[in-house]
Amino acid sequence: MKVAILGIDGYIGWALALRLLRNGHEVVGVDSLYTRKRVEEVHSGSITPILDINKRIDEASKFFGGKINYYQGDVNDPEFIYHVIGKELPDSIVHLAEQRSAPYSMIGLRQARETLIQNMGGTINLVYAMKDLVPKAHLLKLGTMGEYGTPNIDIPEGFFEIEYNGRKDTLPFPKFAGSWYHWSKVHDSNNLMFANRLWGLRITDVMQGVVYGTRTKEISDSGLYTRFDIDEVWGTALNRFCVQAVLGMPITAYGRGDQRRGFLSLEDSIACLMLGLEKPAGENEYRVYNQFDEHYSINEIAEFVKDGGEKILNKEIEISHVPNPRLEKEQHYYNPEHKKLRELGYKPARNLREDVNDIISDVQKFSENARKYRDRVAPKTIWRESAGFLN
Ligand SMILES: NC(=O)c1ccc[n+]([C@@H]2O[C@H](COP(=O)([O-])OP(=O)(O)OC[C@H]3O[C@@H](n4cnc5c(N)ncnc54)[C@H](O)[C@@H]3O)[C@@H](O)[C@H]2O)c1
């Protein structure tokens, strides 16, 4: 199968590229190096060593065989994306190439506009390019569980049956996102659903939980790390907690810490994406998967890091609570369904309680890099204080 990965230089894109190469697939890679640039802009960087894009692609081919045809450019540029899709004619396209930080989108008007315009622009370019050039190809697009928010009822996989004023229908489940980034993903999902109705494009829209971890089988074998961000804008809570533990800083949970989210390991995320590619959506099908396997509260995550860290680092680790910079419910019901990937054959291989030890060990290994960005871990981006045009 020929697979185009849009966003190949990113955390998930890189790990997926290695798996596809190992399994003998043809890989086309697209990236604008946007994340590298924007992370540098907030004076931070990946603490795992990531090679320059051309070098890492060469090294991956040497290690796993095969070749990645790499194109550098912006998915939000229609001419560029038409050129790549028309030249390569992929069987499947995995679209990961978006601004993916909720805090970044909440810094101010410039970042909010950039997130909304770039993310929606890239997706609309892509569905038009597919319709014109590869109408039978399969699109696997990464959305997020954050699109749903935290409603006080179970969350289905995309659609649900509803009865209102005595009439019934199956409708898209309402979305209630909590940042401009998450809303950009909601708008993408609506546009994908419409592109499917218009042209019958085959689309899998993946509502992915928070992905954790530094390793997959291929990364462990080759040492070709994927990025690992730790600052308040680009790093997840778990990443930040692990760095705080290693550097001897208190773990800082936002607010009460009872906020609950879905999680899955990088290894399992790649396994799910492979499954989605190997068993694609049928003709004219738009399907939605909730892709996560475990759910935990922030307090539970903090406890896992404390327990693992105290054993590995042989020191006491403190957990503290800081005012929540985000707009989110701190106590809520959370029960999203996640059956469809299991029905396709997905069996989770990892869990966070065990993997946290590997993450802490890797952070310890690269603690010199982590130390460089230690003043970037504490929250500075406050949702309600997002800067406007006049600030
Ligand atoms: N990592 C997670 O926990 C997680 C969870 C849910 C959803 N997702 C989604 O998965 C996707 C990948 O996430 P990630 O963590 O690998 O992010 P990432 O930022 O590490 O990777 C995204 C890659 O896309 C590139 N990119 C961004 N905008 C681009 C554009 N307009 N044109 C070309 N390249 C562009 C970036 O340079 C980067 O290499 C994102 O869409 C994200 O919203 C991620």
The ligand as an ORCA input file, in Angstrom:
! r2SCAN-3c Opt
* xyz 0 1
  N      -0.490     13.575     20.323
  C      -1.693     13.477     20.870
  O      -1.845     13.187     22.075
  C      -2.911     13.712     20.016
  C      -4.168     13.455     20.578
  C      -5.302     13.672     19.810
  C      -5.182     14.111     18.508
  N      -3.943     14.354     17.988
  C      -3.875     14.834     16.603
  O      -2.956     14.050     15.885
  C      -2.256     14.840     14.935
  C      -0.763     14.664     15.125
  O      -0.415     15.035     16.447
  P       1.087     15.059     16.946
  O       1.036     14.969     18.416
  O       1.880     14.114     16.150
  O       1.459     16.563     16.562
  P       2.851     17.151     16.017
  O       2.722     18.635     16.082
  O       3.979     16.512     16.704
  O       2.819     16.683     14.488
  C       2.142     17.381     13.485
  C       3.102     17.505     12.302
  O       2.413     18.190     11.247
  C       3.217     19.249     10.770
  N       2.303     20.316     10.313
  C       1.461     21.060     11.074
  N       0.755     21.891     10.293
  C       1.148     21.663      9.015
  C       0.767     22.184      7.756
  N      -0.184     23.142      7.653
  N       1.369     21.716      6.642
  C       2.328     20.751      6.720
  N       2.742     20.217      7.900
  C       2.144     20.666      9.028
  C       4.074     19.681     11.940
  O       5.272     20.312     11.525
  C       4.323     18.356     12.652
  O       5.498     17.742     12.201
  C      -2.731     16.274     15.128
  O      -3.700     16.576     14.172
  C      -3.345     16.254     16.502
  O      -4.371     17.202     16.606
  C      -2.824     14.165     18.709
*
